[in-house]
Amino acid sequence: MSLPTIEKTAILAKYLELDQRGSVIAEYVWIDGSGQVRSKGRTLSKKINHVDELPEWNFDGSSTGQAPGHDSDVYLKPVAFYPDPFRKGDNILVLTECWNNDGTPNKFNHRHEAAKLFEAHRDSDIWFGLEQEYTLFDENDKVYGWPKGGFPAPQGPYYCGVGTGKVYARDLIEAHYRACLYAKINLSGINAEVMPSQWEFQVGPCTGIAMGDELWMARYLLTRVAEEFGVAISLHPKPLQGDWNGAGCHTNVSTKEMRAPGGMKYIEDAIDRLSKRHLEHIKLYGADNDLRLTGRHETASATSFSSGVANRGASIRIPRSVAKEGYGYFEDRRPASNIDPYLVTGIMVETVCGAIDDANMTKEFERESL
């Protein structure tokens, strides 16, 4: 018979306190062929102080949808590392890029091409802030905490709610919050969302490629923490049909020109550029996003572009404070909760700051639009 969770946790704690005798455990994390995080651990002989000290590794890509069985080795190249909130001490989480054995980036490695764009536009000093919404499900694939065979009361008291019957799984959310801060993720806040058992965390502001890195690591931490609570995390943009809000990943954007007095001119110019590439962006803004972008539940239409001040039903929202002060940032409300942040931030910098003369980069974003 299986031990209760509380007893297993107490037993595990005894082993986590053991001296590792100078060894360090590095948990290598990557994104697989379906857009999910995977990880595996290895032992290193010393504390790591710089990402260049981390060895490359490999895995069986045929088991993750990233390579055929007859040529299955995919290589992991470390790009960033973070303190490990689970093992603590000098142990680390290592974010990696996936590369093929012929020296080319794996077709699901969207970070590589996005990094080229950010490097080409370093002078723009572009900042991002991503608002990650997600939904909790129980072990029976039902929305966590909802009545068995029924539904909770209609939306209204749940957004930023407090109290029994208004919020669910706050213990899990608090655990994730602390885990992110321990790992030095720039988690700027959390809140309960409009649909019960739906939450949001915000990452940023982050500059350039670091935005995608930190969001992916925050997602990994969320999934890993939820595992310990027996809860599943859904990033589907419309996890429940009916009169319930979907889940997005609103993307806040600001260049150095936008942040300076008079920056509204640059914000308006960016919005004009975005309006001309609406459908190109939508193709990279998440699977099944059309189920969410219906013009209802605080969303714009997937097929038409709009913008407005303080309008949460527009494609692009300019915050009231920004309109008043005349500079700051704008919010793209179109991206779905299941986006690849490298694709979204990559096409954003390409549209707002200008494309670069790189055939591989262009081919990458065209392929992802198919």
Helices and strands as residue ranges (DSSP letters): H 5-16, E 24-31, E 37-44, G 51-53, E 57-60, G 61-63, G 69-71, E 73-83, E 92-100, H 111-120, G 122-124, E 127-137, H 170-182, E 187-192, E 198-207, H 210-229, E 232-234, E 249-254, H 256-259, H 264-276, H 278-283, G 289-291, E 307-309, E 316-318, H 320-325, E 330-332, H 341-353, H 359-369
